[in-house]
Amino acid sequence: MIRYVLPTALLCLSTVTAAAQEVQVRSGEHGDFTRVALDLPEQLEWRIDQTSAETVDIRFGDDSVQFDLSRAMNRLNRGRVAGISELPGGKGIRISLGCVCVPDAFQAGSRMLVVDLRAGTPPAVSSARREVPVPPAASFLSSVRLGQNPGIGPDGNANTLLPEFTAQPRPLNTTDAAPEQTPVREADGLDPGVFEHLLAEQLATAATDGLLDSAMRPLPEPNATPAAEPATTMPSTTEHSAEDAAAKSLEAAISGRTPGDMQSRIRIGGATCVPDAQIDVASWGGPDPLSDTIPGLRARLFGEFDRLDHDAMTDLARAYISIGFGAEARALLDLDPESHKPELFALAGIVAGEPDGAGVFAGQPECDGAAAFWALLGSSDLPGNAGVNQSAALATFEGLPIRLRTLLGPRLATRLAEEGLPNAARNVLSRLKRATGGINEEMLFSEAQIERSEGAHDEAHQILNAIAAKPGPNAPEAVAQAIELATENGERVNDDLAALSGAYSTELRDTEQGPDLWLAHLRALAANGEFDASFEQLFDKPNYPEPVRARATTDLLTLLAEQAQDTSFLKHALARTDDYDGLASRTSAVLVAQRLVNLGLPAPARTWLGFEGIDRSQPEVRLLYAKAHLAQAEPEQAEIALIGLQGDEVLALRAEARRMMGDYSYAAEAYTTLGNIEGARQSAWLAGESAPAAEGALSTDAEGNTQDPLNAAMQLMQESLPDPVASAPSLAIAETVAGSGAETRQALRALLDATRLSE
């Protein structure tokens, strides 16, 4: 039996206490797994038990918890989850499985418990209950850590999940090994060399994307004397001596660098920058590789018995790279990948337009040599604290053959602009224009990216429209970016551009550009007010990547909430609500909920506020909940939602809640503080207190004195007349009664006039 135990303190409204705490259960299908999400109250312990292959139980340590299962199965196909029910006694919920699956539980954000169910064989259930503690989600290798120590994977201070490797001698592959000899494999059947390669490639990808947060022990000072180690009885071998020498050399290279030096950082690509001699592309291929070098190398590529000539293969791959044939070089290198250095693979991929997936140049944009140029081109985004050696990158660019400069120059300019260096980007384009004697479409497209990075949307839009209007390789992407710019600025998309987006989204639907063009077409329809057509197509592409579908949902809902007429807004905001959950961003869902509240529809607004990813503890969300509670005549719940918040809007909502609860004195005081004289007057009148006078609301009494109608009516209620029965009749009593009648009529007439409803 699998059991996960995790005490968790989830942030909710810290001052809210209630006898019964409600847990909302939601679920959804996500490709190869099914997700069940629960919004938990504060200080609630939970654990997950898989007592059999058919059931998974989620148990809580509080029997006062109530579960909302009304939406638990709405979005499931019942392939992996056959049902979700409540355990007896309110102790938790039971997930009935329709597959042979295992749960993976973790905490998402600060208040959500997520259980992912994937295909897998659970361990055999035994009579002895085995309890396996599960660390918080921030300790998983794949989780994101937020707060003061952000990063991905385990914290450097708590790396208990990392394996410990013991250096053991192992047989090495030698050239004199028999052909039929198979590589040495460990007991688990995985070649250690293959494992190391796969692990390094995955870590390198994370480092290239700026997602790797390494935790390492402090290295000794350069001149520090290492402590003596205990003697060992292990026999010394040649292999051990070589490994020890290499390890000491690497340690000395790292420890000898100053802390502020860029090279002191750990890199997947190596301890130092890749030397220029290994990536001297300008010297590869000769003056005219197409006619002088490549034909001869191709003739030498295969020798007797069709054996590959590895030297000719390396030279031919270099020649291909020097003229911009990256895909051809990569295909050639793939014939015998083990015989080539990783730098050559990385250069072939970068020239072909691919990122440096192996991380050969990761962390090297500040190097003094050519590595800075290739590190910048091979990355899609550098970490926030990384710099770029502009002079080294530009010098490397100038030294490349003209064919390669023409190919890589626009990409270099775009990457410089993306890293916040627009002047350097323009410098690259200027040099390229002088070298080629003109400007091509690639340069124009890069110039649009530079303008866009600086916020010059009009200039960027003009360039993109010009590229989109002509057939060319950049036309589809120019259409998508032009539409994105228009929607960001709240502008209408011109009809030609909208039509082009529809044509491209259909023509290229099965290509890599298909999802982006589909997104652009939906944006164009929504920006032009065609919400029926845009929402009709929103769920037509379930096979497109979820991030693209989520972006489309978010953009359409944002435009709907901000620009649509009430009828169109309500038509789409109230239909298929559950389909938006999990795809709509927090911002777009809150926008829809806010407009629903303003339209007097609190119930559907609360449904939108319950979407996955919305933190109910955020002030903006709490204000909307308070407004919804007030609209539903629930002032006590509105007061609870407002606890701890400050500001005029909060005070106005709190005054309304108190007025609805009958605390008119507090409401009058609050309205007075806010300058709402009319609200203060009405509340004070209901409280039987003196109301502040409003400008233009004064009347004149019988003696010509001006007074407020509300205060005058209140004084009449408080005055007592003489009782003619209890005392002997007199002329004074008659005059008092007659005078009070006239004052009463005048006060009531003034009160009616002051409170008259407008026609």
Salt bridges, closest charged atoms under 4 A:
GLU29 OE1 - ARG80 NH2 3.13
ASP39 OD2 - ARG26 NH1 2.71
ASP39 OD1 - ARG111 NH2 3.43
ASP49 OD1 - ARG3 NE 2.88
ASP49 OD2 - ARG47 NE 3.13
ASP49 OD2 - ARG59 NE 3.48
ASP57 OD2 - ARG59 NH2 3.33
ASP57 OD1 - ARG94 NE 2.73
ASP104 OD2 - ARG118 NH1 3.84
ASP116 OD1 - ARG35 NE 2.85
GLU131 OE2 - ARG3 NH1 2.87
GLU196 OE2 - ARG170 NH1 3.66
GLU201 OE1 - HIS197 NE2 3.49
ASP213 OD2 - ARG145 NH2 2.93
ASP261 OD2 - ARG257 NH1 3.73
ASP288 OD1 - ARG403 NH2 3.71
ASP309 OD2 - ARG300 NH2 3.99
ASP334 OD1 - ARG330 NE 3.90
ASP336 OD2 - HIS310 ND1 3.02
GLU354 OE1 - ARG330 NH1 3.76
GLU398 OE1 - ARG405 NH1 3.85
GLU398 OE2 - ARG431 NH1 3.28
GLU418 OE1 - ARG415 NH1 2.94
GLU419 OE2 - ARG415 NH2 3.00
GLU451 OE2 - ARG426 NH2 3.41
GLU454 OE1 - ARG426 NH1 2.80
GLU484 OE1 - ARG452 NH2 3.28
GLU484 OE1 - ARG523 NH1 3.94
GLU484 OE2 - ARG551 NH2 3.66
GLU488 OE2 - ARG452 NH2 3.56
ASP495 OD1 - ARG492 NH2 3.49
ASP532 OD1 - LYS571 NZ 3.29
ASP532 OD1 - HIS572 NE2 2.79
GLU546 OE1 - HIS30 ND1 3.45
ASP555 OD2 - ARG523 NE 2.65
ASP555 OD2 - ARG551 NE 3.42
ASP566 OD1 - ARG595 NH2 2.65
ASP578 OD1 - ARG71 NE 3.28
ASP579 OD2 - ARG576 NE 2.91
ASP581 OD2 - ARG26 NE 3.24
ASP581 OD2 - ARG71 NH2 3.37
GLU612 OE2 - ARG35 NH1 3.98
GLU620 OE1 - ARG586 NH2 3.31
GLU634 OE1 - ARG606 NH1 3.52
GLU634 OE1 - HIS629 ND1 2.64
GLU639 OE1 - ARG654 NE 3.44
GLU639 OE2 - ARG658 NE 2.45
GLU649 OE2 - LYS627 NZ 2.91
GLU656 OE2 - ARG659 NH2 2.73
ASP663 OD2 - ARG658 NH1 3.06
GLU678 OE1 - ARG681 NE 3.67
ASP708 OD1 - ARG681 NH1 2.34
ASP753 OD1 - ARG756 NH2 2.95
